[in-house]
Amino acid sequence: HPQDDTTTNEDVIMLSGYPFYVHGVDPRAARSVFEKTRSVLRDTCGDQLVSAHRTGSSAIDGMAGTPVCDVVAEVSPWPLRGENRARLEAAGYICHGSAPHGTEHDEWFFGGDGK
């Protein structure tokens, strides 16, 4: 989780059992988590990885939100090849199927170090 040692109880409230950072997560920690995740994506997806970008509240310095580093990764061709999917899963990322917003070429993976 992208946080630092200066976070206090006053900075975090619990919403439905999940931590919500009132003043945002530590930007350096969020960038570090993203860089590590992008490296894993490069290693596991190989030449299918077109791009990877931070998204969500942790992508905006100071934005209140959850301590999760969301990443959108573009791969081509679609779908992700079986050997690349296997490497991604071996790296700790589990596919949760199609995204809930119903786009045809969109799958959600959760995991890595941020489990």
MARLOMI-278346 format. One line per 3 residues: number of its first residue (from 1); for each residue y, x, z of N, C-alpha, C, O, CB. Coordinates in steps of 0.001 Angstrom, whole numbers, plus 500000, padded with zeros to 6 digits. Each point is the difference from the previous one (the first is absolute). Glycine has a CB too. Layout:
<rs>
NUM> Y:X:Z:Y:X:Z:Y:X:Z:Y:X:Z:Y:X:Z ~ ... .
</rs>
This chain:
<rs>
1> 498817:500835:500000:501183:499165:500000:501244:500879:500000:500067:500967:500759:498688:497204:500452 ~ 502234:501510:497950:501188:500837:499921:500963:499751:501159:500903:499169:499897:498843:500843:497630 ~ 500059:500702:503564:500893:499891:501149:500191:501380:500590:499303:500949:499642:499950:496684:500831 .
4> 501708:502465:500443:500231:501313:500600:499908:499913:501518:499738:498931:500551:501726:501713:497510 ~ 498751:500479:502607:499871:500063:501451:501189:499406:500746:499951:499890:501225:498674:502123:498451 ~ 502447:497597:499624:501176:499459:500667:499992:498477:500066:500912:499408:500579:500340:502582:498651 .
7> 497742:497364:500191:499923:498548:500005:499779:499507:501424:499130:500504:500710:499962:499494:496934 ~ 501703:499007:502777:499879:499440:501342:499488:498570:499923:499953:499410:498920:501912:502069:501895 ~ 497751:497964:500332:499541:498614:500053:501077:499028:499540:499683:498930:499479:498799:501690:502391 .
10> 502801:499740:498316:501084:499122:499564:500114:499961:498476:500578:499064:499447:500632:501432:502688 ~ 498249:500502:497191:500060:500065:498541:498913:499176:499331:500066:499751:498796:500918:502503:501418 ~ 498012:497317:500553:498843:499325:499431:499802:498656:500681:499996:499908:501228:498939:502303:498227 .
13> 500898:496735:499726:499605:498702:500533:498678:499632:499339:499714:500433:498884:502711:498835:501521 ~ 496784:499943:500279:498716:499575:499449:500153:498613:499386:500473:499073:500657:498270:502314:501052 ~ 500859:498476:497045:500025:498727:499294:498588:499685:499544:499443:500693:499148:502956:499657:500101 .
16> 497027:498605:501321:498622:499602:499664:499029:501158:500147:499066:500135:499209:501841:498164:499220 ~ 499308:502537:502582:499096:501101:500280:500263:501265:499204:499261:500976:500139:499103:497324:500410 ~ 502678:501709:498614:500316:501171:499188:501327:500600:500443:500936:499260:500302:497785:499772:497760 .
19> 501382:502312:501984:501276:500614:500383:501046:499822:498898:499706:500141:498813:499053:501536:502596 ~ 502449:498015:499009:501130:499837:499089:501113:500899:500517:500476:499819:501120:498878:497773:498265 ~ 501060:503370:499811:501001:500984:500406:501390:499456:499694:500372:499819:498841:498008:502086:500747 .
22> 502378:497839:501473:501313:499386:499883:500962:500876:499201:500785:499479:499208:498824:499367:502970 ~ 500347:502453:498011:500917:500919:499325:499325:500759:498860:500535:500999:499517:500715:499228:502623 ~ 497602:499315:497438:499275:500660:498923:499145:501153:500506:500150:500461:501131:501673:498889:497320 .
25> 497299:501091:500703:499132:501127:500342:500741:501300:499705:501008:500001:499293:496903:498636:500212 ~ 501593:502452:501033:500608:501306:499771:499900:500338:498510:498891:500103:499476:500519:500660:502886 ~ 501726:499413:496938:499964:500242:498560:499227:501259:499606:499316:500006:498977:502855:498832:500893 .
28> 497930:502222:500927:499254:501231:499668:498509:499756:500088:499237:500476:499159:502651:500926:501694 ~ 497689:497852:500167:498575:499710:500156:499504:499119:498856:498903:500214:499484:501325:499983:503014 ~ 500570:498818:497105:499605:499119:498894:499862:500794:498701:499048:499801:499245:502118:498266:501875 .
31> 499791:502838:498620:499913:500830:498781:498772:500900:500046:499341:500204:498981:503162:499755:500804 ~ 497189:500578:501384:498836:500871:500144:498700:499233:499727:499114:500494:499303:502153:500887:502379 ~ 498633:497421:498869:498812:499168:499762:499885:499677:498517:498907:500055:499435:501270:498959:502882 .
34> 500949:500649:497047:499958:499694:498571:499561:501200:499180:499155:499863:499116:502643:498459:501227 ~ 498757:502851:499931:499636:501200:499231:498504:500294:500128:499345:500361:499022:502975:500566:501329 ~ 497148:498916:500856:498567:500222:500201:499184:498950:499232:498990:500326:499376:501477:500680:502905 .
37> 499977:497744:497771:499299:498927:499285:500050:500227:498498:498996:499816:499313:501563:498590:502533 ~ 500603:501992:497635:500113:500255:498561:499077:501143:499582:499411:499952:498920:502972:499233:501118 ~ 497486:501826:500792:499093:501105:499711:498551:499508:499932:499249:500391:499107:502342:501201:502027 .
40> 498027:497557:499806:498648:499426:499982:499795:499174:498729:498942:500074:499376:501023:499873:503154 ~ 501044:499268:497088:499892:499200:498780:499830:500889:498774:499204:499687:499114:502200:498531:501947 ~ 499335:502886:498879:499858:500931:498872:498586:500579:499947:499397:500100:498932:503053:500463:501229 .
43> 497029:499818:501020:498667:500599:500061:498905:498999:499672:499002:500362:499375:501848:501227:502325 ~ 499317:497161:498708:498926:499017:499837:500077:499240:498681:498966:499675:499416:500989:500104:503043 ~ 501248:499937:497066:500152:499201:498774:500107:500854:498752:499858:499498:498885:501255:498768:502466 .
46> 499135:503012:498829:500044:500920:498869:501009:499593:498949:501118:499589:500310:496519:500923:500115 ~ 501942:499609:498314:500915:499721:498892:500319:498523:499838:500844:499645:499177:498257:502353:499708 ~ 500244:497130:501880:500342:498571:499934:501276:499679:500765:500626:498973:499738:496953:500510:500045 .
49> 502822:501375:501159:501209:499731:500768:501223:500264:499136:500232:501126:499558:498588:499472:502588 ~ 501960:498350:497616:501233:500109:499224:501173:500286:500923:500819:500874:499717:498261:497555:498552 ~ 501004:500828:502844:501097:500191:500947:499615:499429:501358:499086:499183:500110:502596:500724:498013 .
52> 499035:500538:502909:499831:499483:501356:501376:499972:500647:500756:500968:499914:496855:499932:500277 ~ 502709:497991:500455:501319:499833:500600:499878:499326:501360:499099:499193:500228:501941:500662:497488 ~ 499882:500489:503185:500100:499312:501286:500587:498615:499755:500839:499809:499120:499449:502387:502142 .
55> 499256:496850:499532:500527:498643:499918:499984:499395:501402:499392:500565:500908:499795:499168:496688 ~ 501449:499170:502581:500012:499346:501303:501073:500565:500915:500791:500857:499605:496785:498711:500138 ~ 502436:499932:501486:501075:500344:500935:500058:501489:500333:501090:500534:500205:498686:497191:500734 .
58> 499086:502956:499119:500030:501427:500361:500591:500867:498893:500274:501178:500225:497729:498441:501211 ~ 502197:499823:497378:500596:500744:498891:501522:500049:500095:500646:500751:499269:497420:498578:499311 ~ 502516:499862:502332:501452:499929:500151:500358:500549:501375:499697:499373:501015:500471:498610:497431 .
61> 500468:503169:501594:500356:500627:501273:500789:499031:500869:500980:499409:499548:499041:502844:499346 ~ 499545:497585:502371:500688:499156:500952:499656:498526:499935:500463:499225:500837:501307:502402:499045 ~ 497428:497966:499141:499634:498590:499844:498972:499621:501066:498993:500685:500178:501473:499419:497326 .
64> 499798:498810:503190:499031:499510:500974:498717:499620:499271:500038:499536:498861:501811:499631:502664 ~ 497020:501033:499138:498739:499628:499371:498804:500589:500712:500118:500566:501086:501069:499275:496767 ~ 497672:500018:501523:498759:500490:500581:499832:501491:499704:500554:500507:499024:498410:497202:500730 .
67> 500275:502991:501085:499804:501443:499799:498891:500287:498998:499047:500719:500300:501741:499675:502030 ~ 499346:499036:496480:499001:500173:498949:500709:500559:498779:501066:499516:499621:497495:498576:501266 ~ 500860:502909:498506:500562:500581:498790:499300:499348:498808:498908:500411:499608:501625:501809:501565 .
70> 500108:496760:498257:499439:499309:498841:500273:500819:498749:501086:500552:499828:499231:497200:501282 ~ 498683:502318:498020:500109:500767:498769:499492:499134:498858:498953:499362:500109:500761:502844:501123 ~ 501031:497777:497679:499525:499355:498784:499623:501123:499032:500790:500908:499741:500680:496994:500606 .
73> 497315:502016:499130:499507:501016:499058:499675:499326:498678:499322:498973:499963:499747:502442:501926 ~ 501412:499164:497044:499711:499502:498658:498905:500862:499393:500098:501226:499975:502275:497919:499735 ~ 496576:500192:499798:498928:500723:499319:499834:499450:498588:500243:498822:499736:498591:501620:502465 .
76> 500750:500432:496914:499736:499599:498626:498935:500937:499435:500086:501210:500212:502289:497884:499484 ~ 496646:500397:499607:499818:498574:499719:499481:499252:501232:499455:500593:500930:500095:499964:496662 ~ 500638:498138:502379:499499:499105:501030:498631:499530:499567:499803:499811:498799:502529:499456:501878 .
79> 496721:500532:500191:500034:500228:501444:499703:501462:500336:499660:500803:499132:499631:496818:501238 ~ 500849:502691:500903:499706:501338:500491:498533:500313:499703:499117:499203:500315:502655:500604:501513 ~ 497970:501345:497570:498624:500387:499664:499146:500100:501259:500505:500321:501075:500333:500922:496908 .
82> 497880:498483:501881:499067:499989:501117:499984:501287:500807:499973:499958:501230:498677:498481:497462 ~ 501366:502716:500626:499961:501271:500732:501297:500223:500785:499978:500571:501090:498486:500378:497150 ~ 502662:498599:501204:501269:500135:500719:500058:499034:501185:500510:500353:501063:500621:500359:496801 .
85> 498352:498084:501958:499932:499030:501097:499115:500556:501124:500334:499865:501178:500000:498206:497190 ~ 498559:502543:501273:499095:500574:501006:500693:501125:500771:499843:500104:501216:498172:499301:497342 ~ 502753:501441:500741:500740:501073:500686:501076:499432:500927:500214:500519:501096:499356:500995:496948 .
88> 501101:497430:501520:501021:499353:500831:499360:499419:501265:500547:500138:501094:500823:499327:496842 ~ 497485:499892:501913:499304:499445:501162:499475:501108:500912:500013:499849:501221:499356:498143:497415 ~ 500166:503127:500781:499542:501128:500813:501155:500618:500795:499787:500594:501057:498404:499855:497256 .
91> 503032:499404:501170:501186:500503:500693:500483:499028:501083:501002:500256:500668:499638:500974:497243 ~ 498642:497654:502258:500332:499074:501079:500770:498768:499598:500463:499257:500865:499530:502676:500545 ~ 500158:497829:497299:500717:498818:499523:498986:498931:499582:499116:500257:499183:502843:501174:500045 .
94> 498179:497378:501338:499069:498906:499741:500698:498936:499161:501103:499564:500332:497668:500893:501836 ~ 500585:499129:496745:500563:498964:499140:499838:498640:500670:498913:499635:500447:500569:501733:497488 ~ 501619:497894:502125:499996:498645:500553:500149:498967:498898:500416:498871:500259:500555:501995:501875 .
97> 498698:499505:496650:499995:499060:498888:501373:499779:499395:500925:500792:500179:497146:498123:500873 ~ 502023:499985:498230:501247:499664:499311:501111:499716:500996:499770:499449:501077:498918:499628:497009 ~ 502506:501305:501536:501173:499750:500840:500232:498495:500106:499683:499259:499070:501347:502959:500250 .
100> 499518:497324:501800:500160:498563:500211:501041:499331:499111:500051:498771:499939:499261:501653:502361 ~ 501519:500352:497011:501004:499371:499149:499465:499681:498614:500752:499541:499141:500992:501669:502127 ~ 496970:499026:498501:499314:499489:498830:500237:500690:498679:499774:499390:498954:500336:498566:502212 .
103> 500336:503290:498829:500127:500696:498722:498624:500490:499566:499158:500336:500833:503223:500360:499704 ~ 497406:499339:498184:498679:500320:499461:499585:501454:500220:498835:500271:500293:501551:497969:498020 ~ 500540:502686:501549:499680:501429:500105:500566:500590:501280:500851:500889:499956:499126:499286:497551 .
106> 499557:499339:503620:500554:500416:501279:498925:499906:501070:499462:498922:500257:502839:500314:499051 ~ 497389:501890:501312:499056:500027:501117:500667:500668:501186:500871:500855:499838:497149:499219:498590 ~ 501568:499531:502753:500545:500587:501224:498963:500872:500655:498853:499594:500186:502656:498449:500131 .
109> 498904:503174:500036:499177:500930:500768:500711:500266:501323:501219:500170:500032:497817:500900:497853 ~ 500208:498965:503192:500547:500310:501307:499232:501198:500545:498814:500167:499715:501867:497405:500709 ~ 499999:503258:500361:499279:501073:500651:500696:501327:499948:501217:500102:500155:496765:498705:499301 .
112> 501214:502211:500322:500517:501363:500082:500246:500328:501467:499350:499447:500887:501713:500391:496803 ~ 499869:501053:502553:500333:500379:501366:500706:498883:500752:500033:500011:501231:500124:502340:498014 ~ 500407:496687:500037:500752:498942:500652:499187:498801:500399:500572:498957:500320:501317:501806:498409 .
115> 496790:499339:501267:499138:498880:500332:500593:499200:501113:499413:499005:500425:498612:502266:498839 .
</rs>
